[in-house]
Amino acid sequence: MASTPSPGITVASPSFGPNAPPVSAQLASVDLHQQLAPYLGPPEGATPPPPDPRDAMASGAAQVDRYLDTTAAFSAEPSALFSVGDDFARQFLQLARVANDYTADGMLKARGNIFAAVAAALKPRAASLAKVCVKAYKDFPLMRDPGKELLLAKARPDILSIASTVAIAPVRYGLEVLRQSLPADPTDDGDRALIESVAAVLWMRRTEWGADPALAESVVAQWRRMVARYRDASFYSAFYVRLRLARALTAWLAATNSLLQSGQLDPVYRAPLQLAFGPPDDPVALVEQALPATDAQDTLTAYGLRAADGTGRVGGSRSSEGVAPIRLPDRGSRPT
């Protein structure tokens, strides 16, 4: 005899129906919240969390990706180059089929004519990409790295006076000026000219405070606050667009060299070309690669160090045997 399946368990919602709490309980909940609401927020004057530079990096990269995706001369270039390669590959194939109709000199001349047509077809494509780069460089101009350049020509008299004092006063004085000048509100830029001037003077004096670990830690903390505030999305997008264009043009030149040498676009270059012209999987990583100096590199430099496997303009030669930071050679000796 087959067993009868047991019915499911009926669950009554407590928000309505006979099991719902009385109206008085709901009103009491609202009253309790209203009484305690003024005390639920952070303490008055509490420092908000600092902005995450990776958010600004992602935002700057997204601006560039949208810009290049809507630039037809750039986004459509891989497909256009594939068409050029396929067209001339057919011409060379057709020439090979009628090779017996040509003398050796005639065949050489015919092939030379097709190669000349290939070169003539590629030149306007290169000029179009160059125009894209010119416009992109103009639309995303490079910005100075905040706090590393003392802008004396544009400084106000009061800023010059403060910067002069910070240059000769104890480092802790300049550190305190920088700390108090940086507003706690992430949306408030404060007096940027003053803040950058004080930070620039402190950066130039890093040989002094870099020898004191405790003092260096304090300076680096304020320095990172300043960098996170003023390295905005526009700062990152300028470096990002240049590296994205460089990657795309490198892949394009590799593909066209193959086309000019063999008369056809080697299939091995097709996938890299499409990847190079498209947005990367990790835009933030590409932004960090494009920067003249990352936050981590600046921090190491402040302490007179560089990464053992660092590369690039502020790094050193890569070493697989390095297991610890290496002292910069121009820092001089200091007590440890």
C-alpha positions in Angstrom: 0.0 0.0 0.0 1.5 3.3 -1.1 2.1 5.8 1.6 0.3 9.2 1.4 2.8 12.1 1.3 2.6 14.3 4.4 1.5 17.9 3.8 4.0 20.7 4.2 4.3 22.8 7.4 2.2 25.9 7.3 4.1 28.9 8.5 2.0 32.0 9.5 3.7 35.3 8.8 4.0 37.4 12.0 3.6 40.6 10.0 -0.1 40.2 9.4 -3.0 37.9 10.3 -4.0 36.6 13.7 -0.3 36.2 14.8 0.7 39.7 13.9 1.9 41.9 16.8 -0.6 44.5 18.0 -0.5 48.1 16.8 0.7 49.2 20.2 3.9 47.2 19.8 4.6 48.6 16.4 4.1 52.2 17.7 6.4 51.4 20.6 9.1 50.3 18.2 8.9 53.6 16.3 9.0 55.5 19.6 12.1 53.7 20.8 13.9 54.4 17.6 13.0 58.1 17.7 14.3 58.4 21.3 17.7 56.8 20.5 18.2 58.0 16.9 20.2 61.1 18.0 22.8 58.8 19.6 23.3 56.3 16.8 25.7 58.3 14.6 29.4 58.7 15.0 30.8 61.1 17.6 30.6 64.8 16.6 33.9 65.8 14.9 34.9 62.2 14.2 37.3 61.9 11.2 35.6 60.2 8.2 37.4 57.3 6.7 39.9 58.4 4.1 39.0 58.0 0.4 40.1 54.7 -1.2 42.5 55.6 -4.1 41.4 52.4 -5.9 37.9 53.9 -6.2 39.4 56.9 -8.0 41.5 54.6 -10.2 38.5 52.6 -11.2 36.5 55.7 -12.0 39.3 57.2 -14.1 39.8 54.0 -16.0 36.0 53.7 -16.6 36.0 57.2 -18.1 38.8 56.3 -20.5 37.2 52.9 -21.4 33.9 54.7 -22.3 35.8 57.3 -24.3 37.7 54.7 -26.4 34.7 52.5 -26.9 32.8 55.4 -28.5 35.8 56.4 -30.7 35.0 54.6 -33.9 38.5 55.0 -35.3 39.9 53.1 -32.3 37.3 50.5 -31.3 36.7 49.4 -34.9 40.4 49.2 -35.9 41.0 45.5 -35.2 38.1 44.5 -37.5 39.1 47.0 -40.1 42.7 45.7 -40.1 41.5 42.1 -40.3 39.5 43.1 -43.5 42.6 44.7 -45.0 44.6 41.5 -44.3 42.0 39.2 -45.7 41.6 41.3 -48.8 45.3 41.3 -49.6 45.6 37.6 -48.7 43.1 36.9 -51.4 45.0 38.9 -53.9 48.3 37.0 -53.2 46.4 33.7 -53.4 44.9 34.7 -56.8 48.4 35.7 -58.0 49.8 32.3 -56.9 47.1 30.6 -58.9 48.1 32.3 -62.1 51.8 32.2 -61.4 52.5 30.1 -64.6 51.2 33.0 -66.7 54.1 35.2 -65.5 57.8 35.3 -66.1 60.0 35.5 -63.0 60.4 39.3 -63.5 56.7 39.7 -64.1 55.8 37.7 -61.0 58.2 39.8 -58.9 56.7 43.0 -60.3 53.2 41.8 -59.6 54.0 40.9 -56.1 55.7 44.2 -55.6 52.6 46.0 -56.8 50.5 44.2 -54.2 52.9 45.0 -51.4 52.9 48.6 -52.4 49.1 48.6 -52.2 49.3 47.0 -48.7 51.6 49.8 -47.6 49.3 52.4 -49.2 46.3 50.9 -47.3 48.1 50.9 -44.0 49.4 54.5 -44.0 45.9 56.2 -43.6 45.0 53.7 -40.9 48.2 54.7 -38.9 47.3 58.4 -39.5 43.8 57.8 -38.1 45.2 56.1 -35.0 47.7 59.0 -34.5 44.7 61.4 -34.6 43.0 59.4 -31.9 46.1 59.6 -29.7 46.5 63.4 -30.2 42.8 63.9 -29.2 43.0 61.5 -26.3 46.2 63.2 -25.0 44.3 66.6 -25.2 41.1 65.3 -23.6 43.0 63.6 -20.8 46.0 65.9 -20.0 48.7 64.8 -17.6 48.4 66.4 -14.1 51.3 66.9 -11.8 51.7 64.5 -8.9 50.4 66.4 -5.9 52.9 67.4 -3.2 56.1 66.8 -5.2 56.5 70.2 -6.9 56.9 73.5 -5.2 54.9 76.0 -7.3 56.8 79.2 -6.4 55.7 81.1 -9.5 52.0 80.7 -8.6 52.2 80.8 -4.8 50.6 83.5 -2.8 52.7 85.7 -0.5 51.3 84.0 2.6 52.0 80.5 1.2 55.6 81.6 0.4 56.0 82.7 4.0 54.7 79.5 5.4 56.7 77.3 3.0 59.9 79.2 3.9 59.2 78.6 7.6 58.5 74.9 7.0 61.8 74.7 5.1 63.9 75.7 8.1 61.8 74.8 11.1 61.8 71.4 12.7 60.1 68.8 10.6 57.4 68.2 13.2 56.4 71.8 12.7 55.8 71.3 9.0 54.1 68.0 9.7 51.6 69.7 12.1 51.0 72.5 9.5 50.2 69.8 6.9 48.0 67.8 9.4 45.9 70.8 10.4 45.6 72.1 6.8 44.1 68.8 5.5 40.3 69.0 6.1 38.7 66.0 7.7 35.7 66.2 5.3 36.5 64.1 2.2 34.4 66.4 0.0 36.4 69.5 1.1 39.6 70.2 -0.9 40.8 72.8 1.6 43.5 75.3 0.6 45.1 73.0 -2.0 47.9 75.5 -2.9 49.0 75.8 0.7 48.7 72.0 1.3 50.7 71.1 -1.8 53.4 73.6 -1.0 53.9 72.4 2.6 53.8 68.8 1.3 56.4 69.6 -1.3 58.8 71.2 1.2 58.4 68.1 3.5 59.0 65.8 0.5 62.3 67.7 -0.3 63.3 67.2 3.4 62.7 63.4 3.4 66.4 62.7 3.9 65.9 64.2 7.4 62.7 62.6 8.6 63.3 59.4 6.7 66.1 58.5 9.2 63.6 58.6 12.2 61.1 55.7 11.8 58.5 57.2 14.2 58.6 60.6 12.5 58.6 59.1 9.1 55.6 57.1 9.9 53.7 60.2 10.9 54.8 62.1 7.8 53.9 59.2 5.5 50.5 59.0 7.1 49.7 62.7 6.3 51.3 62.4 2.9 49.0 59.5 2.0 46.0 61.5 3.2 47.0 64.3 0.8 47.7 62.0 -2.1 44.3 60.2 -1.6 42.6 63.6 -1.6 44.2 65.2 -4.7 44.9 62.2 -6.9 41.4 62.1 -8.3 39.9 60.2 -11.2 41.2 62.8 -13.7 44.8 62.3 -12.5 44.6 58.5 -13.0 42.7 58.6 -16.3 45.6 60.6 -17.9 48.1 57.9 -17.2 45.7 55.1 -17.9 44.8 56.3 -21.4 48.4 56.6 -22.4 49.2 53.0 -21.4 46.0 51.7 -23.1 46.9 53.5 -26.3 50.5 52.2 -26.1 49.4 48.6 -25.6 47.0 48.9 -28.6 49.6 50.5 -30.9 52.2 48.0 -30.0 49.9 45.1 -31.0 48.8 47.0 -34.1 52.4 47.5 -35.2 53.2 43.8 -34.6 50.2 42.8 -36.8 51.0 45.2 -39.6 54.7 44.2 -39.6 53.5 40.6 -40.2 51.2 41.9 -43.0 54.0 43.8 -44.7 56.5 41.0 -44.5 54.3 38.1 -45.6 51.4 39.7 -47.4 48.9 38.3 -44.9 47.9 38.9 -41.3 49.3 36.0 -39.3 46.4 34.5 -37.3 48.6 34.5 -34.2 48.2 38.3 -34.0 44.4 38.4 -34.2 43.6 37.6 -30.6 46.3 39.8 -29.0 45.1 42.7 -31.3 41.5 42.4 -30.1 42.6 42.1 -26.5 44.9 45.2 -26.8 42.2 47.3 -28.2 39.6 46.2 -25.7 39.3 47.2 -22.0 41.5 45.1 -19.7 40.1 42.6 -17.2 41.7 44.5 -14.3 41.7 48.3 -15.1 43.0 49.2 -11.7 46.1 47.0 -12.1 46.7 48.8 -15.4 46.4 52.2 -13.8 48.9 51.2 -11.2 51.3 50.0 -13.9 50.9 53.3 -15.7 51.6 55.6 -12.7 55.0 57.3 -12.5 55.1 56.1 -8.8 52.6 54.1 -6.9 51.6 54.8 -3.3 53.7 51.9 -2.1 56.8 53.1 -4.1 56.4 56.6 -2.6 56.3 55.1 0.9 59.4 53.1 0.3 61.2 56.1 -1.1 60.2 58.1 1.9 62.1 55.6 4.1 65.1 55.6 1.7 64.1 52.1 0.3 63.0 50.6 -2.9 61.5 47.2 -3.6 63.9 44.4 -4.2 62.0 43.3 -7.3 60.9 46.8 -8.4 60.8 47.8 -12.0 60.0 51.0 -13.8 61.1 54.6 -13.4 61.2 54.5 -9.6 62.2 50.9 -9.2 65.3 48.9 -9.8 66.3 45.9 -11.8 64.2 42.9 -11.0 65.9 40.4 -8.7 64.5 36.9 -8.0 66.9 36.6 -5.0 65.9 39.8 -3.2 64.1 39.0 0.0 64.0 42.4 1.6 63.9 46.1 0.7 67.2 47.6 -0.6 68.6 50.9 0.4 68.7 53.6 -2.3 72.3 54.3 -3.2 72.0 58.1 -3.0 70.6 58.3 0.5 73.8 58.3 2.4 74.5 56.4 5.7 72.3 56.8 8.7 72.0 55.0 12.0 69.8 51.9 12.1 
